[in-house]
Amino acid sequence: MTNNNLNKMRYSTNFIRKFVVAFVGVILTLLGMLWFLQGADIVHLDPILCFSNCEVITGGSQFWEATGAIAFIIGIIIIGVSLRGRKSRI
């Protein structure tokens, strides 16, 4: 392989890796937002998939508020790190 082909392959691999990591960050951010809003008793959703004792949770939950806030922040950090430009080490 020529040097030019190796650079193209390296570029496409880095692009795919950054895209996948950013996608995971977006999913985590959205889940964190949903968990926070459910924990704050702003969003009310019925259970979709239940294995035992399916009841709608009412009144909010500090645990899910905190979990949602942490997941949201981690998701934002993952997105930022994945989209950040990187200097080449050549």
N, C-alpha and C positions, 0 to 999 in steps of 0.2 A: 504494500500500500504506500501511496505517496504521502508526503507530509500534509498536503492539502486535504486529502481524504480523511486522514486521522483527525485533523482539526474540525472538519465538518461533523464527523461522528462524535467527537468529544462535545461539540456545541449542542448537537441534538440530544445527547444523553443528559447533559446538564439542564437543557430546557425541559425535558420530560420529568426529570427529578424535581426541578423547581415547581413545575405545574402540579405534580402529585402532592408535594408537601403543602403548597398553597391551598389545594383543594381540601386536604385534611384540616388545615387551619380554618377554612371557611365553614366546614361542617361543624367543627368544635365550637366556633364562635356562635353559629346559629343555635346549636343545642344549648350552649351556655345561656344565651338570651332567653330561650324558651324556659329552661329550668328556673332562671331568676324570676321571670314573669309569673310562672306558676307558683313559685315559693312566696312571692309577694302578694299572691291572691288576686292578680290582675287578669290572668288568662285561666279559663276553666275548660279543661278537655276531659271527655269521658275516656276511661281506659279502653284501649283497642285490643290488646293481647293480654289475657289474664291467665295465670296458672292456678291461683288460689285466692280466695277472699277478695274479689274484685269490688271495691268500693271507691266512690269518688272522694278524693281528699278535699276537705273544705277548711277554710280558715288560714291557709298559708302555712309555710314551714321555713323556719330560719335555716335549717340544714340545706334545703334546696335553693334558697336565696344565696347562701354562701357558696355552695357548689357551683351554681350557675355563674356567679360573678368570677370565680376562679377560672372556670372553663372558658369564659368569654375572654378574660385577660390573656390566658395561655394561647388561645386561638389567635388573637390579635398579634401576639409576639411571634407565633409560628408564621403567620402571613408576612409580617415585616421582615423576618429573617430570610424567608424563602424568596422574596422579591427584591431583596437588597442586592445591589450590584457588587460584584466581586472583582478585585484586581487579579489579573492572571499572574501565575508564579513562574512564568517562563524565563 
